[in-house]
């Protein structure tokens, strides 16, 4: 103490050696560090050296350091509370837990670095794990803060006093070579991207889990089974609702549907079920982040070089109330994990209960449970909507239950939003064990003009032009123009689906001026009606000979 010029804070002495208690963050003694008069340090045999010794009472800013003398020097010069961590490795492990503890009372964290290789490396790692923390390092190479304290106590006080006052951090713009800026690292299409979270929102039963798992298989194999080109990556898929056996069935059905050998997924697709691996990320009434669960994820990511994690659905990984504040905190923590580990994180999430009194099955990203708080934490978000009965009839689909779409105009902070919806169809695949399992595939909406030639359009136009009385636009009229179309194309408009298609054909020809609409005065009824006549665009002139 005399050599270092500092006082004793909570120390003991046995046989001329200082005894520094090592405690956990709740104050339970784990071990001791003894220091002799020459400064030689020794940890208690059989004790746990990963702990802290706290100097001083609570302050608005708290310093974390390695050694006792350094910590005592900072406390005496600045008056700040200081946590002694005893080693660089322990500082890295304990700093995030200390930050979480003091953060509950609104205190900020300062890392008191030793200016040597081990100390600088430890503080650099701790800063990445402690958002909002700052570090203070002596100017002299090889110095710690006790070295500075012995020479100039005021310099220590001023160094930590400036950091103890909160200050926004802005960086002056510097001239940058734009070609040297790292491009965004898209993993799949314009939805999954490295270092960011993405979000898929849908009502139960629409197909969000099916789509997410199929995309996971596509990314793991690097095959464009849903029409999206991608490089093979390592993907973790965690389903918090279904048993592992059901996940296995779905993967097998996807492989069978798209002719994928299971060997292609080995070491690239990793699956997990919440029935066996209860991954809880947020717990308690206040939505406390379960750092232990995040630490387990980090270790797995590092070991296997994982590129993407799919969490399906997020709500089942919480034991907290589903409030905006809880979702905001969890979304922020997931975003930090994505950035820290340089991975993509896909969040599969339910909508709140929607009112479909109009018969639609439409959802939007704003329909997500938790409102804008979770949406704000992601950079890409999409909503899945089911096909409604009315929509199926309009499109001429055989049923409505098997189809869903990714809505156009979703959140896309890092790219341009899509102007059109992407459609998918669900079907069943029978496995060798007899089970029928659902799969999804890309679905191209039927084009109303499929099978209709330019010559057909010309024949319809000519037939209408040859009529003594122009046909009516109104499909309920006896002289409906659709009947003319049906006669020319030899189709049956008594079928509802065909009748709707004919109406869309007429609309298309009117838009392209093959046909035109005029007002006709019905002298008998004394009112005007819309009739269909030849337009100026004669497709026969453009048709090949």
VONUVO-393552 format. One record per residue: z, x, y of N, C-alpha, C in turn; residue in one letter. Coordinates in steps of 0.02 Angstrom, whole numbers, plus 50000, padded with zeros to 5 digits. Example, Ala and Ser with C-alpha at 12.3 -4.5 7.8 and 13.67 -1.06 7.14 Angstrom:
# VONUVO-393552
503905066049716503905061549775503905066049835A;503545064249888503575068449947503945064550002S;
END
This chain:
# VONUVO-393552
500005004249940500005000050000500005004350063X;500395009850061500435014250118499755017550130X;499455019950075498805023350081498265018650108X;498285012450088497785007650109497955004350175X;498595005050196498795002250261498864994750262X;499024991750204499094984450201499774982450174X;499934976150182500584973550160500524970450091X;501114968950064501144965649998501144958050007X;500704954649971500674947349974500724944649903X;501334942349886501434939449820501404944449764X;501574950749777501544955949726502224957149694X;502214960349636502824962649603502784970149592X;503334972949562503334980149549503724981449485X;503424985349441503744987349378503634994849368X;504174998549364504135005749353503675009249402X;503725007349466503335010649518502605008549521X;502405003549481501715001149483501704994049512X;501254992949560501174986249588500894981549535X;501144975449536500904970349489500604964549529X;499934963549520499584958249556499454952549507X;499754946749518499644941049472498904938749474X;498644937249416497964934349410498044927149385X;497824922449425497934915249410497274911549406X;497284905649374496704901249378496734897549445X;496234893449458496194890149524496734884949535X;497084883049481497644878349488498314881949495X;498314888649493498914892549503499264894849440X;498974893349382499284895549319499134902949308X;499664906849293499594914049283499224915449217X;498684919449222498294921249164498434928449141X;498564932849189498654939849173498914943449236X;498924950049234499104953949292498664960149296X;498614962749356498304969349367498834974049395X;498914979749363499404984549388499034990149423X;499344992749478499034997949519499565003349531X;499405009649512499895014949523499795018049592X;500205023049608500195025949676499545029449692X;499165031449641498515034749653497955029749662X;498105023349651497595018149656497265016449590X;497495019349535497215017849469497415010749449X;496925006949426497044999849411496974998649336X;497384994149311497374992549240497544985249230X;497114981749191497254974749176497724974249116X;498124968949116498604967849061498224967048995X;498454970548945498134970248879498224963148850X;497664960248827497684953648797497664947948848X;497684949548912497654944348963496934942648983X;496864937449022496204935249046496114937949117X;495654942649128495584945649194495154941449242X;494864936049218494434932049261494864926649295X;495114928349353495544923849391495594926349462X;496054923349500496114924949571496834926249591X;496914929549647497554930149680497434928049752X;497784922949776497654920149841498124923049893X;497834925349948498234928150004498164923450063X;498724920850087498724916550146498664909150129X;498814905050179498774897750171498074895350189X;497964888850178497294885950189497044887050260X;496414888950266496074889550330495394886150324X;495074884950382494434881350382493874885450349X;493934892050352493474896450316493884900650267X;493604901850209493964905650157493514911350134X;493824917250126493464923250107493584924650033X;493054926849998493114928949928492914936349925X;493344940449894493234947749889493364950149818X;493224956549808493364959649743494094961949738X;494294967249775494944970449765495494967949810X;496114969649790496704967449828496714970549897X;496624977149903496674980449968496154977850017X;495544976849993495014974050035495214967150060X;495474963050014495664956150032496244956050081X;496744960150069497314960450115497104962750184X;496634967550187496384970050251496054964450291X;495624960550258495274955150292495774949850316X;496274948250274496764943250294497164945550354X;497404951850353497814954250409497414954650474X;496764956250468496364956950529496134950250557X;495984945450512495674939150534496134933150530X;496664933450488497094927750477496804922650429X;496214924050400495904919350354496214919750285X;496184914150248496394914150179495884918050138X;496134922250091495684926550052495844925849978X;495314925149936495384925049864495194931849836X;495664935149801495514941349767495214939649698X;494624942349682494304940949617494334946849569X;494544952749592494704958649551494094962549527X;493494959549523492904963249502492274959649526X;491714963449528491084960449549490864954949502X;490934955949436490714950949388491134944549393X;491794945349404492214939449412492054935649476X;491874939349528491694936049591491084931449581X;490594933849543490004929749530490184923449492X;490624924049443490824918249402491254913349442X;491694915949484492194911649516491974908749582X;491514912049617491324909749684491094902349685X;490654900049638490464892949641491054888249631X;491524890049588492104885649577492564885649637X;492634891449669493044891749730492714887649785X;492044888249792491674884449843491774877049832X;491734874849769491834867749754492544865449772X;493034869649756493734867949770493864867349845X;493674872449883493824872249955493374867349991X;492784865849961492334861049992492624854049993X;493074852549947493384845849946493814844750009X;494044850150038494434849350101494034851350162X;493384852350152492934853650208492904860950230X;493164865550191493164872550210492494875850190X;492314881050226491694884750211491874891450178X;491384894350142491504900350103491164906450135X;491544911950140491274918350163491374923450107X;490844927050090490884932150038490954938950071X;491524942250059491654948850086491374954050038X;490794956850055490444961350008490684968550014X;490674972049958490724979349959490014982049966X;489934987150009489264989850021489094995149969X;489074993149906488834997349852488384993149807X;488054996249759487554992749719487854986649683X;488424987649651488734982149613488954976549659X;489264978449715489514973349762488964969349794X;488414972649815487864969049846487514964449797X;487434966749735487114962549684487544956449669X;488204957349664488644951749649488624946549705X;488644948849767488634944049823487964940449827X;487424944049812486764940849813486734935249762X;486994936349701486994931149650487454925349670X;488024927049699488494921849720488204917449775X;487834920449821487524916549875487024911449847X;486644913349795486174908649765486524902849731X;487134904149707487504898949672487944894849718X;488004896849781488454893449828488074891549892X;487714885949891487354883849951487814883250011X;487624886150068488024885650129488494891550139X;488584895650088489024901450096488664906950135X;489064911350167488784917150203489134923350177X;488834929150190489134935450169489214940050229X;489724944350225489854949350277489934956050242X;489534960950263489504967450229489644973050279X;490054978050262490154983850306489484987450318X;489414990650376488794994050392488715000550354X;489265003950341489225010450308489105009850234X;488615013750209488465013650138489065016150098X;489245012350046489815014150004490485011650029X;490495008550089491115006150118491314999350089X;491984998150087492234991350080492624989750144X;492894983650148493204981650211493874984950224X;494184987750173494794991650185494624998250219X;494055001150201493835007350235493755006050310X;493445000350327493344998650397494014997150430X;494454993650393495114991650420495524997750440X;495515002850399495905008950413495665012250478X;495005011850490494715014950550494765010450612X;494655003850603494614999350661494744992150639X;495364989950647495544983150626495174977850667X;495044979350730494704974550774493994973250748X;493664978450722492994977550696492984972650637X;493514973050595493554968250539493674961250565X;494124960750614494274954050643493644950950672X;493274954950712492674952250744492134950350694X;492054954350641491534952950591491654946350557X;492284944850540492424938650504492544932850551X;492754934150613492844928750661492174925550678X;491644929750683490984926950700490714922650644X;490854924550581490614920650524491054914650510X;491674914750534492124909150523491924903050565X;491534904250618491304898750660490634896350633X;490574890050614489934887650587489364888550636X;488784890650611488204891750654487574890150614X;487144886250645486504884650613486094890950605X;485724891250549485324897250536484584895550542X;484264898450592483544897850601483244904750601X;482634905250578482294911650574481694911650619X;481624916850660481054917350705480404917850665X;479884914450689479244914750656478974921850659X;478664923950603478334930450600477614929250578X;477174933550600476474932950581476404933950506X;476074929150473476034929150400475304928950379X;475134932850329474474932550298474454926450253X;474084921250273474094914950236473864915750164X;473424920650151473184921650083473734924450038X;474264927350069474804930350030475364925350016X;475334919250046475844914250035475774911449965X;476314911149928476284908749859476074901349858X;475564899649820475354892549816475864888349778X;475844881949790476274877449751476104878049677X;476614877849636476504878949564476534872349527X;475964868949526475924862549491475924863549416X;476314859549382476354859949310475904854849276X;475794849149309475394843849277475174839049332X;474504838849343474244834349394474554835649462X;474674830349500475024831149564475694827549563X;476004827549503476664824449497477214829449478X;477094833349426477584838249404477454844949439X;477964847749471477864854049508478484858349501X;478384864749493478924869549484479354870049547X;480014870649538480514871449592480674864949628X;480414859349603480554852849635480714847549583X;481024842249606481144836349564480604831149576X;480414827649523479954822049528480294815949499X;480024810049515480364803749496479854798749471X;480004795449416479614789849390480074783749386X;479864778349417480264772249422479894766449389X;480254762549350479954756549320480504752049293X;480324745749284480774741049251480814742649177X;481334740249143481384741449071480784738549034X;480544742248983480024739648940479314740448965X;479224743349024478544744149051478164749749015X;478504755349003478174760948970478334767748999X;478864768149040479014774449074479224779949025X;479634778248974479834783248925479234785448883X;478814780748865478214782248825477754786848864X;477654785548928477214789648968477514796648978X;478164796948993478494803449004478464807848942X;478584804948883478574808948822477864811048804X;477374806648815476674808448802476464814148848X;476654813748911476504819148958476854825648938X;477464825048912477834830948889477454834348832X;477184830448785476794833248730476154836448757X;475844833048806475234835848836475364842648868X;475924843248904476094849448937476294854848887X;476654852948834476864857748784476274860748746X;475754856748737475164859148700474614861648746X;474634859748810474094861548856473464857548843X;473524851748811472944847548796472914841548843X;472304839948865472214834448912472164827848876X;472684826048839472664819848800472684813648843X;472914814448906472904808848953472424810249011X;471964814949000471454816249050471644821249103X;472234824449098472464829249149472454836249119X;472064840649148472034847549124472674851249144X;472944855149098473564858849112473614864949066X;474024869749087474184875449045474784873749001X;474824876448940475404875048898476044878048927X;476564874148928477214876348954477764874048905X;478374876248918478944874248877479294868348911X;479394862948873479654856748901480274854548862X;480794852648898481384849448868481364842048884X;481434837848833481454830648843482124827948818X;482534825248864483184822448845483164814948857X;483244811148803483274803848808484004801848797X;484304799148849485024797648846485174790848815X;484654787048796484764780348767484644780048692X;484104783148669483884782248600484124787748553X;484214786148489484404791248440483844796248429X;484024802148404483534807348393482974805048346X;483144801148295482634798848247482074794948282X;482254791048333481754787148369481314791648411X;481614796748441481204801548479480714805148433X;480954806948373480524810248324479934805748305X;480074799248293479544794548276479004794348331X;479234794348392478754793848448478334800148454X;478644805948445478264812148448477744812348391X;477954810248331477484810148274476904805348287X;477054799648317476514794848331476024797548383X;476284801248433475844804348483475404809548450X;475704813748407475314818748372474764815548329X;474934810148296474444806748252473894803548294X;474074800448349473584797148392473074802048420X;473314807948442472884812648476472694818748434X;472814818248368472614823648322472924830448342X;473574830448353473924836548371474324838948310X;474244845248293474634848148238475344849348262X;475824847348222476534848248242476704855448258X;476354860148224476494867248235476384869248308X;475954865548344475824867148414476424865748459X;476904861848434477484860048474478084864548461X;478054868548408478614872848390478734878048445X;479344878348470479514883148522479264881148591X;478954875148597478694872848661478964866048682X;479094861648634479404855248649480104855148620X;480604853948662481294853648640481554846548655X;481834843248605482064836348615482814835948607X;483104830948639483834829948636483974822648646X;484484820148610484674813048615485384812548642X;485474807748687486134806448714486624803848663X;486364801348606486814799048552487184804948521X;486864810748520487154816648489487374821848540X;487034822048597487174826948649487284823148714X;487904821048725488064816748783488064820948846X;487494821348879487414825448938487624821349000X;488224822649025488494819149083488464823849143X;488084821849194487984826149252488414824249311X;488664818049311489074815649367489624811149339X;490244812449360490814808849330491314806849384X;491714801849368492244799749413492014794949467X;492504791749498492344786749549491984789649609X;492104796049622491794799249680491134802749664X;490914802149601490284805349582490324812949580X;490874815649554490954822949551490424825949505X;490114831349528489604834749489489954838449431X;489694837449370489964840749311489624847649305X;489914852649337489604859249339489534862349270X;489984860549224489934863149156489284861149123X;489074854949134488444852549105487854856249135X;487874857349200487324861049232487314868249207X;487904871249196487924878149171487624878549101X;487754873549058487454873548991486694873048995X;486454868849041485724868249050485424874849073X;485754878149119485504884549144485454889749088X;485954889949045485944894848991485364893548943X;485244887148928484684885448883484024887148916X;483954885548980483334887049017483184894449016X;483704898449028483614905749029483434908448960X;483754905848909483634908448841482924906948817X;482674900948830482034898848802481464899048853X;481604900848915481074901148965480774894348979X;481194889348986480974882448996480644881649064X;480104877749067479744876549129479874869649159X;480044864849117480134857949140480664854449099X;481094850549132481584846249098481444839049118X;481414834649068481334827449080481994824049063X;482274820449111482914816949103482774809449102X;482874806249045482634799349034483164795049000X;483444790049034483444788949106484054792149138X;484024793449202484564797049236485224793049236X;485174786549243485784782449250486254783249191X;485984784649131486404785349071486724792249067X;486594796549117486904803149119487444803449173X;487684797549191488204796949242488754792449216X;489374794349230489934789749218490234787549284X;489844788349337490054786649405489734780049427X;490004776849477489684770849504488984772649532X;488514768049525487834769349548487764767749622X;488094771649663488064770749736487564775549766X;487354774049828486894778549863487194785549869X;487844785949883488164792549893488154796649828X;488284793349771488284796849707487584799349690X;487084794949698486404797049683486174802549731X;486384802149794486184807349842486464814149821X;487094814349802487404820649782487094823349717X;486974818849669486674821149606485954823349616X;485584819749656484894821749670484864828549704X;485324829749749485354836249783485514841849734X;485974840449688486174845649639485594847049591X;485234841949570484664842949526484114846949562X;484014845549626483514849249665483704856549669X;484344857949677484574864849680484454868349613X;484584864749558484454867649492483714869249483X;483274864749504482554865849498482344872049537X;482614872749596482434878449638482724884949611X;483354884749592483694890849568483364893549505X;483184888949458482914891049394482144891149393X;481844889349450481114889249456480794884949401X;481044878849395480784874049345480614867549380X;480254863249345480164856449368480674851949333X;480924846849368481384842049338481094835049351X;480954831549297480704824649301481274819849289X;481394815449337481914810349332481584803649315X;481754800949258481514794249239482064789349256X;481894784049293482414779949323482224772549322X;482734768349318482624761149319482564758549390X;482214752849396482224749249459482844744749461X;483004742449520483494737049525483164730649498X;483544725349490483264719049465482784716249517X;482154715049497481644712849544481504705449536X;481294702249590481124695249590480364694449582X;480164692049525479444691149512479274683649510X;479504680049559479384672849561478644671149568X;478254676049594477534674849602477134676549540X;477494678649486477164680149424476924687249418X;477004691249470476784698249468477294702349430X;477104708449412477574713149380477564719749418X;477504719149484477404725049527478074728149546X;478094734949544478664738749567478424743949617X;478894746749654478734752249700479294757349695X;479174763349723479694768449720480324766249757X;480224761949808480804759449845481224754549804X;480964752449745481334747949701481854751549660X;481874758249664482324762149622483054760449635X;483454760349582484174759549590484434765549628X;484874764349677485114769749719484734770249784X;484214766149791483854765849855483524772449874X;483504773649938483154779449965483524786049952X;484154785749932484544791849924484254796349870X;484054793449814483754797449760483034799249777X;482674794649806481974796049825481944801949873X;482444802349918482454807849966482544814649936X;482814814949875482954821349842482354824049805X;481834819949795481254822149757480664823049804X;480154826649780479564827849821478954823949796X;478974821649735478454817149711478784811349675X;478544805349686478834799449654478274794449639X;478334791049583477834786149565478184780049535X;477864774349541478124768149513477624765449461X;477894763049406477474759849355477564752349359X;477014748749355477024741449357476674738849295X;476934733349267476604730149212476024725849235X;475574724549191475004720149205475254712849201X;475094708949252475304701849251474774697649215X;474964691549197474484687049164473874685849209X;474014684749273473464683349320473004689349326X;473294695249326472894701349332472464702349270X;472754701049211472384701749149471794696949147X;471904690849170471364685949172470814688149220X;471014690649278470524692749329470104698649304X;470424703249266470084709149241469734707949175X;469844702149146469534700649082469844704149023X;470494705749027470844709148973471054704148920X;471094706448857471254701848803471974699348805X;472434703448835473134701348844473414705148903X;474024703648922474324707048980474894711648960X;475204710648904475814714148886475694721548869X;475084723348849474944730148825474724734848880X;474704732748942474424736948995474934738149050X;474924744149077475324745749136474944750749179X;475174751749240474824756149286475314760149328X;475084766049350475444769849401475174767449468X;475604764649508475384761649571475094766849619X;474594764849656474294769249707474774770049766X;474674775549803475054776449865475784778149855X;475964781449799476664783249787476854789149833X;477494791249829477734796749870477424803249845X;477104807049890476804813349871476854818149930X;477454821049939477574825549996477154831849992X;476954833949932476624840349923475874839649911X;475614833549911474904832549900474714825749930X;474074824249928473834817849954473964812349902X;474204806649926474334801049881473674798349853X;473714795949791473124793149759472954786349791X;472304785149799472094778849829471994773349777X;472014775249714471904770249661472444770749608X;472534765349572473024765249519472734768249455X;473154771649417472954774249352473224769549298X;472784767249255472974762249204473074765449136X;473534762449098473674764749030473724758648984X;473564759948920473604754648870474074756748815X;474504752148794474964753448739474674750648674X;474774754348621474554751948555475044754648504X;474934752948441475374755148388475044759848339X;475434764648314475204769348263475674768648203X;475404768048144475824767448085475934774348054X;476564776248047476734782548015476724781847939X;476734787447905476704787247832477324784047802X;477874783647840478484780347814478444772747821X;477894770247849477804763047858477964760447927X;478314764447969478494762148036477884761748081X;477874756448122477384755948176477724758248240X;477424762948275477734766048334477244765648392X;477484764048451477064763248509476824769948537X;476204770048561475924775648596475554772948658X;475394777348704475004775248762474414779948771X;473894777348801473294781248815472994778948880X;472574783148910472234781248972471774775348959X;471764770649006471344764749000470904764249062X;470254763749050469784762749105469664755249114X;469794752849174469684745749187468954744049176X;468824738249146468124736249135467764735249201X;467164737849206466744736849265466364730349258X;466414726149308466104719549304465344720149294X;465054725749314464324726549309464114730249246X;464594731549200464404734649136463894730149100X;463344733049080462824729249044462364725349089X;462474725449155462034721849202461574726949235X;460924725949227460434730649253460194728649323X;459844733349356459544731849421459034726149413X;458684726249357458194720949344458534714149338X;459124713949308459504707649302459674704949371X;459894709549416460054707449484459434704549519X;458864707749508458244705249538458044698449511X;458144697449446457974690949417458424685349443X;459074686849452459524681849480459324680149552X;459164685349590458964684249660458334679949664X;457844681449621457224677549622457334670349601X;457764669349551457904662449528458224658349583X;458674661349621458994657649676458484656249731X;458044661049744457534660049796457034654649779X;456944653449715456444648449693456724641349692X;457374640449704457684633849700457534629749762X;457414623149751457304618649807457934617849849X;458504617449815459134616949851459554623149834X;459784626649884460184632749873460834630949837X;461044634949788461664633549752462284634849795X;462834631749775463454632149814463864638349794X;464224641049843464664646749830465304644549795X;465534638649810466154635949782466094635049706X;466534638349668466484638049594466654631149567X;466954626749607467104619949584466534615049596X;466024617349633465464612949649465014612049588X;464684606149585464224604749529463634609549530X;463394611249590462824615749597463074623049609X;463564624949573463854631749583463334637049566X;463314642349606462834647749596462934651249529X;463544651049504463694654249440463294651349382X;463114644949388462714641949335462024644949333X;461754646749392461094649949395461134656849362X;461674660649379461774667249350461814666749274X;462194661649251462284660849178461634659349143X;461204655149174460554653549144460114659749139X;460104663749193459674669649194459914674749143X;460574675949141460854681149097461014678549027X;460924671849017461034668748952461744669948928X;462224668148970462934668648952463264661848961X;463854661048930464204654648929464774654648980X;464684650949035465204650849087465734645649073X;465714642449016466274637948998466874642048976X;466764648348957467314652948941467634655349006X;468294654749012468634656349075468524663649096X;468574668249048468494675349065467784676749090X;467284673549058466594674549079466484671549148X;466794665749159466724662349224467004666749280X;467584669949267467874674449318467414680449329X;467114682949276466674688749283466054686849324X;465784681049313465194678849351465364678349425X;465954675749440466164675249511466194682249542X;466434687249505466464694049531465774697149537X;465314695349492464624697649498464314695049563X;464414688649576464134685649636464434689049698X;465094690149697465414693549754465114700449765X;464994704149711464704710749716464004710649745X;463604705849723462914705449749462904703249822X;463394699249842463434697249912463624703349955X;464084707449930464294713349968463734718349976X;463284718649927462724723449930462084720249958X;462144714149982461604710550015461024708849969X;461154708949904460644706349857460614698749866X;461204695849877461264688749894461594688149962X;461534682349992461844681150057462134674150058X;462594672950105462914666450112462704663350178X;462504656950175462324653250235462714646650236X;462774643750296463084637150302462534631850296X;462684626750257462214621250245462544614650264X;462194610550304462464604150327462304598750277X;462834596050247462754590550200462724584050241X;462124581350247462034575450291462394569350264X;462434568850197462764563050168463514563050180X;463824568950173464544569350183464734571450254X;464234573750292464364575450361464794581650370X;464754586450324465134592650332464714598550310X;464934604550332464574610650314464874613750251X;464434616550210464654620050150464294626750146X;464604631450109464304638050101463834637950041X;463214640250052462734640649998462504647949991X;462214649549933461994656349919461244656749919X;460974661549956460254662449962460084669749947X;459424671249946459224678249936459434682549995X;459684688549980459844693350032459244697850047X;459314702250096458764706650115458664712350066X;459164713850025459114719449977458784716949914X;458154718749903457784716749844457814722249791X;458244721549741458314726949691457674728149651X;457224723149648456594724149610456174729749641X;456244730649708455864735849741456114742849723X;456764743249702457064749649685457064750849610X;456934745649571456954746449498456374750749475X;456494754849424455944759049398455404754649367X;454774756849368454224752849340454284752249265X;
END
